[in-house]
Amino acid sequence: LDLASRVSTGSKWPDGSQNEPGGIVLLSAEDDVEDTIVPRLLASSANLQSITALQAVATRDAESGNELQRSVTLADLPAIESAIRQTRRCRLVVVDPVSAYVGGVDSHKSSDVRGLLAPLSELAATMRVAVLLVTHLNKSNGGSALYRATGSLAFAAAARAVWLVAADPLDQQGRRRLMLPAKCNLADDTTGM
């Protein structure tokens, strides 16, 4: 939400580099928009007018013909594209957590994950937006951070950049977070923040 806030206002990035204001499409399955997400965005000085929360898609019941609402998945490209088009100067799509938006896809099967992410990647390129997928770490210890992402390694393999956010082990109050690069194949692999 901090990154979304920065995009919404054009505030500088955490490393101090310049940023241009733009719109954001937000898919968030873990937190309620009104009682959690909006207060967090306000606390980070976001421009709420630039943020669209995509929470459901309309479908029709086959028997009754009634319109129903169901959760969005990453396979709902028309709904995601529509949200991007309706969000003024959209530059960012945030999916938090990605595991909540895979629908019937086996999130531990590489070919299924790549089949889900490839069309989303094409849409992002066509619409000229960045897609930020948030995931959690699994319970494994040791090894590369790329192997700690929940689900298939394909989530990290398909990404152009992967960042790990972790508690600073030297901060005894537990408030400081480190943002560390785990993968970066489009730019120099910089040090963390």
Backbone as JSON Lines, residues from 0, in Angstrom:
{"i":0,"aa":"L","n":[0.82,-1.2,0.0],"ca":[0.0,0.0,0.0],"c":[0.86,1.26,0.0]}
{"i":1,"aa":"D","n":[2.06,1.17,0.57],"ca":[2.96,2.31,0.53],"c":[3.34,2.63,-0.91]}
{"i":2,"aa":"L","n":[3.67,1.63,-1.69],"ca":[4.02,1.85,-3.1],"c":[2.82,2.39,-3.88]}
{"i":3,"aa":"A","n":[1.65,1.85,-3.63],"ca":[0.43,2.35,-4.29],"c":[0.2,3.81,-3.92]}
{"i":4,"aa":"S","n":[0.41,4.15,-2.67],"ca":[0.25,5.53,-2.23],"c":[1.22,6.44,-2.97]}
{"i":5,"aa":"R","n":[2.46,6.01,-3.11],"ca":[3.46,6.82,-3.81],"c":[3.07,7.04,-5.27]}
{"i":6,"aa":"V","n":[2.54,6.0,-5.91],"ca":[2.1,6.15,-7.29],"c":[0.92,7.12,-7.34]}
{"i":7,"aa":"S","n":[0.0,7.01,-6.42],"ca":[-1.21,7.85,-6.44],"c":[-0.9,9.34,-6.33]}
{"i":8,"aa":"T","n":[0.2,9.68,-5.67],"ca":[0.54,11.09,-5.45],"c":[1.76,11.55,-6.24]}
{"i":9,"aa":"G","n":[2.5,10.6,-6.79],"ca":[3.75,10.96,-7.46],"c":[4.88,11.21,-6.49]}
{"i":10,"aa":"S","n":[4.72,10.76,-5.24],"ca":[5.79,10.92,-4.25],"c":[7.01,10.12,-4.67]}
{"i":11,"aa":"K","n":[8.16,10.52,-4.17],"ca":[9.4,9.81,-4.53],"c":[9.34,8.36,-4.07]}
{"i":12,"aa":"W","n":[10.07,7.52,-4.8],"ca":[10.2,6.11,-4.44],"c":[11.03,5.99,-3.17]}
{"i":13,"aa":"P","n":[11.0,4.84,-2.49],"ca":[11.76,4.69,-1.25],"c":[13.26,4.97,-1.4]}
{"i":14,"aa":"D","n":[13.81,4.78,-2.61],"ca":[15.23,5.05,-2.8],"c":[15.51,6.51,-3.14]}
{"i":15,"aa":"G","n":[14.46,7.35,-3.16],"ca":[14.61,8.77,-3.43],"c":[14.47,9.16,-4.89]}
{"i":16,"aa":"S","n":[14.3,8.2,-5.78],"ca":[14.17,8.53,-7.2],"c":[12.78,9.1,-7.5]}
{"i":17,"aa":"Q","n":[12.71,9.82,-8.62],"ca":[11.48,10.5,-9.0],"c":[10.39,9.51,-9.41]}
{"i":18,"aa":"N","n":[9.17,9.95,-9.32],"ca":[8.0,9.14,-9.62],"c":[6.96,10.07,-10.24]}
{"i":19,"aa":"E","n":[6.14,9.54,-11.11],"ca":[5.05,10.32,-11.69],"c":[3.73,9.83,-11.12]}
{"i":20,"aa":"P","n":[2.78,10.74,-10.86],"ca":[1.49,10.29,-10.31],"c":[0.72,9.48,-11.34]}
{"i":21,"aa":"G","n":[-0.04,8.55,-10.84],"ca":[-0.88,7.73,-11.7],"c":[-1.91,6.98,-10.91]}
{"i":22,"aa":"G","n":[-2.71,6.21,-11.62],"ca":[-3.78,5.45,-10.99],"c":[-3.34,4.04,-10.64]}
{"i":23,"aa":"I","n":[-4.11,3.45,-9.75],"ca":[-3.82,2.1,-9.26],"c":[-5.1,1.28,-9.25]}
{"i":24,"aa":"V","n":[-5.01,0.02,-9.7],"ca":[-6.08,-0.95,-9.52],"c":[-5.6,-1.9,-8.44]}
{"i":25,"aa":"L","n":[-6.41,-2.05,-7.41],"ca":[-6.02,-2.83,-6.24],"c":[-6.95,-4.03,-6.07]}
{"i":26,"aa":"L","n":[-6.35,-5.22,-6.03],"ca":[-7.07,-6.45,-5.71],"c":[-6.52,-6.93,-4.38]}
{"i":27,"aa":"S","n":[-7.31,-6.88,-3.34],"ca":[-6.84,-7.28,-2.02],"c":[-7.86,-8.19,-1.36]}
{"i":28,"aa":"A","n":[-7.45,-9.42,-1.08],"ca":[-8.37,-10.42,-0.55],"c":[-8.28,-10.58,0.96]}
{"i":29,"aa":"E","n":[-7.23,-10.07,1.58],"ca":[-7.05,-10.34,3.0],"c":[-7.6,-9.25,3.91]}
{"i":30,"aa":"D","n":[-7.7,-8.04,3.4],"ca":[-8.12,-6.93,4.25],"c":[-9.37,-6.26,3.68]}
{"i":31,"aa":"D","n":[-10.26,-5.82,4.55],"ca":[-11.45,-5.11,4.14],"c":[-11.07,-3.72,3.63]}
{"i":32,"aa":"V","n":[-11.66,-3.32,2.53],"ca":[-11.33,-2.03,1.92],"c":[-11.62,-0.89,2.88]}
{"i":33,"aa":"E","n":[-12.82,-0.82,3.42],"ca":[-13.22,0.34,4.23],"c":[-12.55,0.4,5.59]}
{"i":34,"aa":"D","n":[-12.46,-0.73,6.29],"ca":[-11.95,-0.63,7.66],"c":[-10.44,-0.85,7.8]}
{"i":35,"aa":"T","n":[-9.77,-1.33,6.75],"ca":[-8.33,-1.56,6.86],"c":[-7.53,-0.88,5.75]}
{"i":36,"aa":"I","n":[-7.9,-1.12,4.5],"ca":[-7.11,-0.59,3.39],"c":[-7.18,0.93,3.3]}
{"i":37,"aa":"V","n":[-8.39,1.49,3.35],"ca":[-8.52,2.95,3.25],"c":[-7.77,3.65,4.39]}
{"i":38,"aa":"P","n":[-7.91,3.23,5.65],"ca":[-7.12,3.89,6.71],"c":[-5.61,3.78,6.49]}
{"i":39,"aa":"R","n":[-5.15,2.64,5.98],"ca":[-3.71,2.51,5.71],"c":[-3.28,3.43,4.58]}
{"i":40,"aa":"L","n":[-4.1,3.53,3.55],"ca":[-3.78,4.45,2.45],"c":[-3.77,5.89,2.92]}
{"i":41,"aa":"L","n":[-4.75,6.25,3.75],"ca":[-4.8,7.62,4.28],"c":[-3.58,7.91,5.17]}
{"i":42,"aa":"A","n":[-3.17,6.91,5.95],"ca":[-1.99,7.09,6.81],"c":[-0.73,7.31,5.99]}
{"i":43,"aa":"S","n":[-0.72,6.81,4.76],"ca":[0.45,7.02,3.9],"c":[0.22,8.15,2.9]}
{"i":44,"aa":"S","n":[-0.79,8.98,3.15],"ca":[-1.09,10.19,2.35],"c":[-1.45,9.88,0.9]}
{"i":45,"aa":"A","n":[-2.12,8.77,0.66],"ca":[-2.52,8.4,-0.7],"c":[-3.61,9.32,-1.22]}
{"i":46,"aa":"N","n":[-3.67,9.44,-2.54],"ca":[-4.76,10.12,-3.21],"c":[-5.8,9.04,-3.53]}
{"i":47,"aa":"L","n":[-6.83,8.94,-2.71],"ca":[-7.81,7.87,-2.86],"c":[-8.56,7.95,-4.19]}
{"i":48,"aa":"Q","n":[-8.63,9.13,-4.79],"ca":[-9.32,9.28,-6.08],"c":[-8.59,8.54,-7.2]}
{"i":49,"aa":"S","n":[-7.33,8.2,-6.98],"ca":[-6.53,7.53,-7.99],"c":[-6.53,6.01,-7.83]}
{"i":50,"aa":"I","n":[-7.24,5.5,-6.84],"ca":[-7.17,4.06,-6.53],"c":[-8.54,3.41,-6.72]}
{"i":51,"aa":"T","n":[-8.57,2.35,-7.51],"ca":[-9.77,1.57,-7.76],"c":[-9.6,0.21,-7.13]}
{"i":52,"aa":"A","n":[-10.52,-0.18,-6.26],"ca":[-10.5,-1.53,-5.67],"c":[-11.41,-2.42,-6.51]}
{"i":53,"aa":"L","n":[-10.83,-3.46,-7.09],"ca":[-11.59,-4.43,-7.88],"c":[-11.85,-5.62,-6.99]}
{"i":54,"aa":"Q","n":[-13.11,-5.8,-6.59],"ca":[-13.43,-6.82,-5.6],"c":[-14.23,-7.99,-6.15]}
{"i":55,"aa":"A","n":[-15.0,-7.77,-7.22],"ca":[-15.86,-8.84,-7.72],"c":[-16.12,-8.63,-9.21]}
{"i":56,"aa":"V","n":[-16.59,-9.7,-9.84],"ca":[-17.04,-9.61,-11.23],"c":[-18.47,-10.11,-11.3]}
{"i":57,"aa":"A","n":[-19.21,-9.56,-12.23],"ca":[-20.61,-9.96,-12.4],"c":[-20.69,-11.18,-13.29]}
{"i":58,"aa":"T","n":[-21.53,-12.13,-12.91],"ca":[-21.8,-13.32,-13.72],"c":[-23.31,-13.54,-13.74]}
{"i":59,"aa":"R","n":[-23.74,-14.45,-14.57],"ca":[-25.17,-14.8,-14.64],"c":[-25.36,-16.24,-14.19]}
{"i":60,"aa":"D","n":[-26.36,-16.45,-13.35],"ca":[-26.74,-17.8,-12.94],"c":[-27.35,-18.5,-14.15]}
{"i":61,"aa":"A","n":[-26.82,-19.67,-14.49],"ca":[-27.27,-20.38,-15.69],"c":[-28.74,-20.75,-15.65]}
{"i":62,"aa":"E","n":[-29.26,-21.08,-14.49],"ca":[-30.65,-21.51,-14.38],"c":[-31.63,-20.34,-14.3]}
{"i":63,"aa":"S","n":[-31.34,-19.38,-13.41],"ca":[-32.29,-18.29,-13.18],"c":[-32.05,-17.08,-14.07]}
{"i":64,"aa":"G","n":[-30.83,-16.94,-14.55],"ca":[-30.49,-15.76,-15.34],"c":[-30.19,-14.54,-14.49]}
{"i":65,"aa":"N","n":[-30.25,-14.7,-13.16],"ca":[-29.97,-13.58,-12.25],"c":[-28.49,-13.23,-12.26]}
{"i":66,"aa":"E","n":[-28.22,-11.94,-12.11],"ca":[-26.84,-11.51,-12.02],"c":[-26.3,-11.82,-10.63]}
{"i":67,"aa":"L","n":[-25.1,-12.38,-10.6],"ca":[-24.42,-12.72,-9.35],"c":[-23.06,-12.04,-9.32]}
{"i":68,"aa":"Q","n":[-22.52,-11.9,-8.14],"ca":[-21.16,-11.38,-7.96],"c":[-20.29,-12.52,-7.47]}
{"i":69,"aa":"R","n":[-19.09,-12.63,-8.03],"ca":[-18.13,-13.62,-7.54],"c":[-16.76,-12.97,-7.44]}
{"i":70,"aa":"S","n":[-15.89,-13.6,-6.7],"ca":[-14.53,-13.08,-6.53],"c":[-13.79,-13.02,-7.85]}
{"i":71,"aa":"V","n":[-12.93,-12.07,-7.98],"ca":[-12.09,-11.9,-9.16],"c":[-10.97,-12.93,-9.14]}
{"i":72,"aa":"T","n":[-10.55,-13.38,-10.32],"ca":[-9.34,-14.19,-10.44],"c":[-8.46,-13.52,-11.5]}
{"i":73,"aa":"L","n":[-7.22,-13.92,-11.59],"ca":[-6.33,-13.36,-12.6],"c":[-6.73,-13.79,-14.01]}
{"i":74,"aa":"A","n":[-7.6,-14.78,-14.11],"ca":[-8.12,-15.19,-15.41],"c":[-9.22,-14.25,-15.91]}
{"i":75,"aa":"D","n":[-9.72,-13.38,-15.05],"ca":[-10.76,-12.42,-15.42],"c":[-10.15,-11.19,-16.1]}
{"i":76,"aa":"L","n":[-9.43,-11.43,-17.19],"ca":[-8.74,-10.34,-17.87],"c":[-9.67,-9.23,-18.35]}
{"i":77,"aa":"P","n":[-10.87,-9.53,-18.87],"ca":[-11.74,-8.42,-19.27],"c":[-12.1,-7.5,-18.1]}
{"i":78,"aa":"A","n":[-12.32,-8.05,-16.93],"ca":[-12.65,-7.22,-15.77],"c":[-11.44,-6.41,-15.32]}
{"i":79,"aa":"I","n":[-10.26,-7.02,-15.35],"ca":[-9.05,-6.31,-14.96],"c":[-8.75,-5.2,-15.98]}
{"i":80,"aa":"E","n":[-8.88,-5.53,-17.26],"ca":[-8.65,-4.52,-18.3],"c":[-9.64,-3.36,-18.16]}
{"i":81,"aa":"S","n":[-10.89,-3.67,-17.9],"ca":[-11.9,-2.63,-17.73],"c":[-11.55,-1.72,-16.55]}
{"i":82,"aa":"A","n":[-11.1,-2.32,-15.44],"ca":[-10.73,-1.53,-14.27],"c":[-9.53,-0.62,-14.58]}
{"i":83,"aa":"I","n":[-8.58,-1.15,-15.34],"ca":[-7.42,-0.34,-15.74],"c":[-7.88,0.83,-16.6]}
{"i":84,"aa":"R","n":[-8.74,0.55,-17.58],"ca":[-9.21,1.61,-18.49],"c":[-10.02,2.67,-17.74]}
{"i":85,"aa":"Q","n":[-10.76,2.26,-16.71],"ca":[-11.6,3.2,-15.96],"c":[-10.82,3.97,-14.9]}
{"i":86,"aa":"T","n":[-9.57,3.58,-14.66],"ca":[-8.75,4.26,-13.66],"c":[-7.84,5.25,-14.39]}
{"i":87,"aa":"R","n":[-8.06,6.51,-14.14],"ca":[-7.33,7.57,-14.85],"c":[-5.82,7.39,-14.72]}
{"i":88,"aa":"R","n":[-5.12,7.4,-15.85],"ca":[-3.66,7.27,-15.93],"c":[-3.15,6.07,-15.11]}
{"i":89,"aa":"C","n":[-3.83,4.96,-15.22],"ca":[-3.43,3.78,-14.44],"c":[-2.0,3.39,-14.78]}
{"i":90,"aa":"R","n":[-1.21,3.17,-13.73],"ca":[0.19,2.76,-13.9],"c":[0.53,1.5,-13.13]}
{"i":91,"aa":"L","n":[-0.35,1.08,-12.2],"ca":[0.0,-0.02,-11.31],"c":[-1.22,-0.86,-10.99]}
{"i":92,"aa":"V","n":[-1.04,-2.19,-11.03],"ca":[-2.05,-3.14,-10.57],"c":[-1.41,-3.92,-9.42]}
{"i":93,"aa":"V","n":[-2.04,-3.9,-8.25],"ca":[-1.52,-4.6,-7.07],"c":[-2.45,-5.78,-6.78]}
{"i":94,"aa":"V","n":[-1.87,-6.97,-6.62],"ca":[-2.62,-8.18,-6.32],"c":[-2.09,-8.74,-5.0]}
{"i":95,"aa":"D","n":[-2.93,-8.71,-3.95],"ca":[-2.48,-9.06,-2.61],"c":[-3.48,-9.93,-1.86]}
{"i":96,"aa":"P","n":[-3.1,-11.18,-1.6],"ca":[-1.97,-11.95,-2.1],"c":[-2.35,-12.65,-3.4]}
{"i":97,"aa":"V","n":[-1.37,-12.94,-4.19],"ca":[-1.63,-13.55,-5.49],"c":[-2.33,-14.91,-5.35]}
{"i":98,"aa":"S","n":[-2.05,-15.63,-4.27],"ca":[-2.64,-16.96,-4.08],"c":[-4.17,-16.91,-3.98]}
{"i":99,"aa":"A","n":[-4.73,-15.76,-3.6],"ca":[-6.18,-15.62,-3.49],"c":[-6.85,-15.39,-4.84]}
{"i":100,"aa":"Y","n":[-6.06,-15.18,-5.88],"ca":[-6.61,-14.81,-7.19],"c":[-6.28,-15.81,-8.29]}
{"i":101,"aa":"V","n":[-5.91,-17.03,-7.92],"ca":[-5.56,-18.02,-8.94],"c":[-6.75,-18.84,-9.41]}
{"i":102,"aa":"G","n":[-7.9,-18.71,-8.77],"ca":[-9.09,-19.45,-9.18],"c":[-8.86,-20.94,-9.04]}
{"i":103,"aa":"G","n":[-9.2,-21.7,-10.08],"ca":[-9.06,-23.14,-10.04],"c":[-7.68,-23.64,-10.43]}
{"i":104,"aa":"V","n":[-6.74,-22.73,-10.64],"ca":[-5.38,-23.11,-11.04],"c":[-4.62,-23.69,-9.85]}
{"i":105,"aa":"D","n":[-3.84,-24.73,-10.09],"ca":[-3.0,-25.32,-9.05],"c":[-1.78,-24.41,-8.88]}
{"i":106,"aa":"S","n":[-1.76,-23.64,-7.79],"ca":[-0.7,-22.65,-7.59],"c":[0.66,-23.26,-7.28]}
{"i":107,"aa":"H","n":[0.71,-24.59,-7.16],"ca":[1.98,-25.27,-6.94],"c":[2.5,-25.93,-8.22]}
{"i":108,"aa":"K","n":[1.77,-25.79,-9.31],"ca":[2.14,-26.41,-10.58],"c":[2.64,-25.34,-11.54]}
{"i":109,"aa":"S","n":[3.9,-25.44,-11.91],"ca":[4.56,-24.41,-12.71],"c":[3.82,-24.1,-14.01]}
{"i":110,"aa":"S","n":[3.43,-25.11,-14.75],"ca":[2.78,-24.86,-16.04],"c":[1.43,-24.16,-15.86]}
{"i":111,"aa":"D","n":[0.69,-24.5,-14.8],"ca":[-0.58,-23.82,-14.54],"c":[-0.37,-22.35,-14.18]}
{"i":112,"aa":"V","n":[0.63,-22.1,-13.34],"ca":[0.91,-20.72,-12.92],"c":[1.38,-19.89,-14.11]}
{"i":113,"aa":"R","n":[2.28,-20.44,-14.91],"ca":[2.75,-19.69,-16.09],"c":[1.6,-19.44,-17.06]}
{"i":114,"aa":"G","n":[0.7,-20.42,-17.21],"ca":[-0.46,-20.24,-18.08],"c":[-1.4,-19.14,-17.59]}
{"i":115,"aa":"L","n":[-1.44,-18.93,-16.29],"ca":[-2.26,-17.87,-15.7],"c":[-1.57,-16.51,-15.81]}
{"i":116,"aa":"L","n":[-0.26,-16.49,-15.59],"ca":[0.46,-15.22,-15.56],"c":[0.79,-14.66,-16.94]}
{"i":117,"aa":"A","n":[0.98,-15.52,-17.94],"ca":[1.36,-15.04,-19.28],"c":[0.34,-14.07,-19.86]}
{"i":118,"aa":"P","n":[-0.96,-14.4,-19.85],"ca":[-1.93,-13.43,-20.38],"c":[-1.98,-12.13,-19.56]}
{"i":119,"aa":"L","n":[-1.79,-12.22,-18.25],"ca":[-1.74,-11.02,-17.41],"c":[-0.54,-10.16,-17.8]}
{"i":120,"aa":"S","n":[0.59,-10.8,-18.06],"ca":[1.78,-10.09,-18.48],"c":[1.55,-9.39,-19.82]}
{"i":121,"aa":"E","n":[0.9,-10.06,-20.74],"ca":[0.58,-9.45,-22.04],"c":[-0.35,-8.26,-21.87]}
{"i":122,"aa":"L","n":[-1.35,-8.4,-21.0],"ca":[-2.27,-7.29,-20.74],"c":[-1.51,-6.11,-20.15]}
{"i":123,"aa":"A","n":[-0.61,-6.38,-19.2],"ca":[0.17,-5.31,-18.57],"c":[1.02,-4.58,-19.61]}
{"i":124,"aa":"A","n":[1.63,-5.33,-20.51],"ca":[2.45,-4.71,-21.55],"c":[1.58,-3.86,-22.49]}
{"i":125,"aa":"T","n":[0.44,-4.4,-22.89],"ca":[-0.46,-3.67,-23.78],"c":[-0.99,-2.39,-23.13]}
{"i":126,"aa":"M","n":[-1.36,-2.49,-21.86],"ca":[-1.94,-1.35,-21.14],"c":[-0.87,-0.44,-20.52]}
{"i":127,"aa":"R","n":[0.39,-0.86,-20.59],"ca":[1.52,-0.09,-20.06],"c":[1.37,0.18,-18.56]}
{"i":128,"aa":"V","n":[1.11,-0.91,-17.82],"ca":[1.02,-0.84,-16.37],"c":[1.99,-1.85,-15.77]}
{"i":129,"aa":"A","n":[2.42,-1.58,-14.57],"ca":[3.21,-2.54,-13.81],"c":[2.25,-3.38,-12.99]}
{"i":130,"aa":"V","n":[2.6,-4.64,-12.77],"ca":[1.81,-5.52,-11.92],"c":[2.67,-5.93,-10.74]}
{"i":131,"aa":"L","n":[2.15,-5.68,-9.56],"ca":[2.84,-6.03,-8.31],"c":[2.07,-7.17,-7.66]}
{"i":132,"aa":"L","n":[2.68,-8.34,-7.63],"ca":[2.07,-9.5,-6.98],"c":[2.68,-9.66,-5.6]}
{"i":133,"aa":"V","n":[1.85,-9.77,-4.6],"ca":[2.31,-9.96,-3.22],"c":[2.08,-11.41,-2.85]}
{"i":134,"aa":"T","n":[3.07,-12.01,-2.22],"ca":[2.92,-13.38,-1.72],"c":[3.56,-13.45,-0.35]}
{"i":135,"aa":"H","n":[3.34,-14.56,0.3],"ca":[3.91,-14.8,1.61],"c":[5.0,-15.85,1.48]}
{"i":136,"aa":"L","n":[5.83,-15.94,2.51],"ca":[6.88,-16.95,2.52],"c":[6.34,-18.25,3.12]}
{"i":137,"aa":"N","n":[6.85,-19.37,2.59],"ca":[6.48,-20.65,3.18],"c":[7.31,-20.89,4.44]}
{"i":138,"aa":"K","n":[7.08,-22.0,5.09],"ca":[7.71,-22.27,6.39],"c":[9.12,-22.82,6.27]}
{"i":139,"aa":"S","n":[9.61,-23.08,5.06],"ca":[10.96,-23.62,4.88],"c":[12.0,-22.65,5.43]}
{"i":140,"aa":"N","n":[13.09,-23.21,5.91],"ca":[14.2,-22.39,6.38],"c":[15.4,-22.6,5.47]}
{"i":141,"aa":"G","n":[16.2,-21.57,5.33],"ca":[17.41,-21.68,4.53],"c":[17.12,-21.66,3.05]}
{"i":142,"aa":"G","n":[18.17,-21.68,2.26],"ca":[18.02,-21.67,0.81],"c":[17.7,-20.3,0.26]}
{"i":143,"aa":"S","n":[17.58,-20.22,-1.04],"ca":[17.3,-18.97,-1.73],"c":[15.92,-18.45,-1.37]}
{"i":144,"aa":"A","n":[15.81,-17.14,-1.27],"ca":[14.52,-16.51,-0.98],"c":[13.51,-16.81,-2.08]}
{"i":145,"aa":"L","n":[13.97,-17.01,-3.31],"ca":[13.06,-17.31,-4.41],"c":[12.29,-18.61,-4.17]}
{"i":146,"aa":"Y","n":[12.9,-19.53,-3.45],"ca":[12.24,-20.82,-3.17],"c":[11.33,-20.75,-1.94]}
{"i":147,"aa":"R","n":[11.3,-19.61,-1.27],"ca":[10.47,-19.46,-0.09],"c":[9.08,-18.9,-0.39]}
{"i":148,"aa":"A","n":[8.87,-18.4,-1.61],"ca":[7.56,-17.86,-1.97],"c":[6.53,-18.98,-1.96]}
{"i":149,"aa":"T","n":[5.36,-18.7,-1.44],"ca":[4.28,-19.68,-1.38],"c":[3.88,-20.07,-2.79]}
{"i":150,"aa":"G","n":[3.68,-21.37,-3.01],"ca":[3.25,-21.85,-4.32],"c":[4.43,-22.19,-5.21]}
{"i":151,"aa":"S","n":[4.17,-22.22,-6.48],"ca":[5.16,-22.61,-7.48],"c":[6.29,-21.59,-7.6]}
{"i":152,"aa":"L","n":[7.46,-22.09,-7.93],"ca":[8.6,-21.23,-8.24],"c":[8.28,-20.36,-9.46]}
{"i":153,"aa":"A","n":[7.29,-20.74,-10.26],"ca":[6.94,-19.99,-11.47],"c":[6.52,-18.56,-11.15]}
{"i":154,"aa":"F","n":[5.97,-18.3,-9.96],"ca":[5.61,-16.92,-9.6],"c":[6.86,-16.04,-9.63]}
{"i":155,"aa":"A","n":[7.93,-16.51,-9.01],"ca":[9.19,-15.75,-8.98],"c":[9.9,-15.81,-10.33]}
{"i":156,"aa":"A","n":[9.85,-16.95,-10.99],"ca":[10.54,-17.1,-12.28],"c":[9.94,-16.2,-13.35]}
{"i":157,"aa":"A","n":[8.64,-16.0,-13.34],"ca":[7.97,-15.18,-14.35],"c":[8.16,-13.69,-14.08]}
{"i":158,"aa":"A","n":[8.49,-13.33,-12.86],"ca":[8.64,-11.92,-12.49],"c":[9.95,-11.36,-13.02]}
{"i":159,"aa":"R","n":[9.94,-10.08,-13.34],"ca":[11.17,-9.4,-13.76],"c":[11.98,-8.97,-12.54]}
{"i":160,"aa":"A","n":[11.32,-8.71,-11.43],"ca":[12.0,-8.34,-10.18],"c":[11.25,-8.96,-9.02]}
{"i":161,"aa":"V","n":[12.0,-9.44,-8.05],"ca":[11.42,-10.01,-6.83],"c":[12.11,-9.34,-5.65]}
{"i":162,"aa":"W","n":[11.29,-8.82,-4.76],"ca":[11.81,-8.18,-3.55],"c":[11.26,-8.9,-2.33]}
{"i":163,"aa":"L","n":[12.08,-9.01,-1.33],"ca":[11.69,-9.63,-0.07],"c":[11.59,-8.53,0.98]}
{"i":164,"aa":"V","n":[10.48,-8.48,1.68],"ca":[10.32,-7.55,2.79],"c":[10.34,-8.37,4.06]}
{"i":165,"aa":"A","n":[11.27,-8.03,4.95],"ca":[11.46,-8.82,6.17],"c":[11.76,-7.9,7.34]}
{"i":166,"aa":"A","n":[11.47,-8.39,8.53],"ca":[11.8,-7.64,9.74],"c":[13.31,-7.53,9.86]}
{"i":167,"aa":"D","n":[13.78,-6.38,10.3],"ca":[15.21,-6.17,10.52],"c":[15.6,-6.9,11.8]}
{"i":168,"aa":"P","n":[16.48,-7.9,11.71],"ca":[16.85,-8.65,12.91],"c":[17.6,-7.81,13.95]}
{"i":169,"aa":"L","n":[18.12,-6.66,13.54],"ca":[18.85,-5.8,14.48],"c":[17.95,-4.79,15.18]}
{"i":170,"aa":"D","n":[16.7,-4.7,14.77],"ca":[15.74,-3.76,15.38],"c":[15.01,-4.48,16.5]}
{"i":171,"aa":"Q","n":[15.39,-4.19,17.73],"ca":[14.81,-4.88,18.87],"c":[13.35,-4.52,19.11]}
{"i":172,"aa":"Q","n":[12.88,-3.37,18.59],"ca":[11.48,-2.99,18.75],"c":[10.6,-3.63,17.69]}
{"i":173,"aa":"G","n":[11.18,-4.21,16.67],"ca":[10.41,-4.92,15.65],"c":[9.62,-4.04,14.71]}
{"i":174,"aa":"R","n":[10.0,-2.79,14.55],"ca":[9.25,-1.87,13.68],"c":[9.9,-1.68,12.31]}
{"i":175,"aa":"R","n":[11.18,-1.85,12.23],"ca":[11.92,-1.59,11.0],"c":[11.83,-2.79,10.05]}
{"i":176,"aa":"R","n":[11.61,-2.5,8.77],"ca":[11.54,-3.54,7.74],"c":[12.65,-3.3,6.72]}
{"i":177,"aa":"L","n":[13.16,-4.38,6.19],"ca":[14.16,-4.33,5.13],"c":[13.5,-4.75,3.82]}
{"i":178,"aa":"M","n":[13.82,-4.05,2.75],"ca":[13.34,-4.39,1.42],"c":[14.58,-4.81,0.63]}
{"i":179,"aa":"L","n":[14.65,-6.11,0.33],"ca":[15.88,-6.68,-0.22],"c":[15.62,-7.33,-1.58]}
{"i":180,"aa":"P","n":[16.51,-7.08,-2.55],"ca":[16.31,-7.7,-3.86],"c":[16.63,-9.19,-3.82]}
{"i":181,"aa":"A","n":[15.74,-10.01,-4.35],"ca":[15.98,-11.44,-4.48],"c":[16.23,-11.79,-5.95]}
{"i":182,"aa":"K","n":[15.69,-10.96,-6.86],"ca":[15.88,-11.16,-8.3],"c":[15.63,-9.83,-8.99]}
{"i":183,"aa":"C","n":[16.46,-9.53,-9.97],"ca":[16.27,-8.32,-10.76],"c":[16.95,-8.54,-12.11]}
{"i":184,"aa":"N","n":[16.17,-8.81,-13.15],"ca":[16.8,-9.1,-14.43],"c":[16.59,-8.02,-15.48]}
{"i":185,"aa":"L","n":[16.07,-6.86,-15.08],"ca":[15.93,-5.74,-16.01],"c":[16.82,-4.55,-15.66]}
{"i":186,"aa":"A","n":[17.49,-4.61,-14.53],"ca":[18.33,-3.5,-14.08],"c":[19.42,-4.06,-13.18]}
{"i":187,"aa":"D","n":[20.32,-3.18,-12.76],"ca":[21.37,-3.61,-11.84],"c":[20.74,-4.14,-10.55]}
{"i":188,"aa":"D","n":[21.37,-5.17,-10.0],"ca":[20.93,-5.73,-8.72],"c":[21.48,-4.82,-7.62]}
{"i":189,"aa":"T","n":[20.64,-3.92,-7.14],"ca":[21.1,-2.93,-6.17],"c":[21.02,-3.49,-4.76]}
{"i":190,"aa":"T","n":[21.6,-2.76,-3.85],"ca":[21.51,-3.18,-2.46],"c":[20.1,-2.9,-1.94]}
{"i":191,"aa":"G","n":[19.77,-3.48,-0.83],"ca":[18.44,-3.32,-0.26],"c":[18.25,-1.99,0.42]}
{"i":192,"aa":"M","n":[17.06,-1.8,0.89],"ca":[16.71,-0.57,1.62],"c":[16.12,-0.97,2.96]}
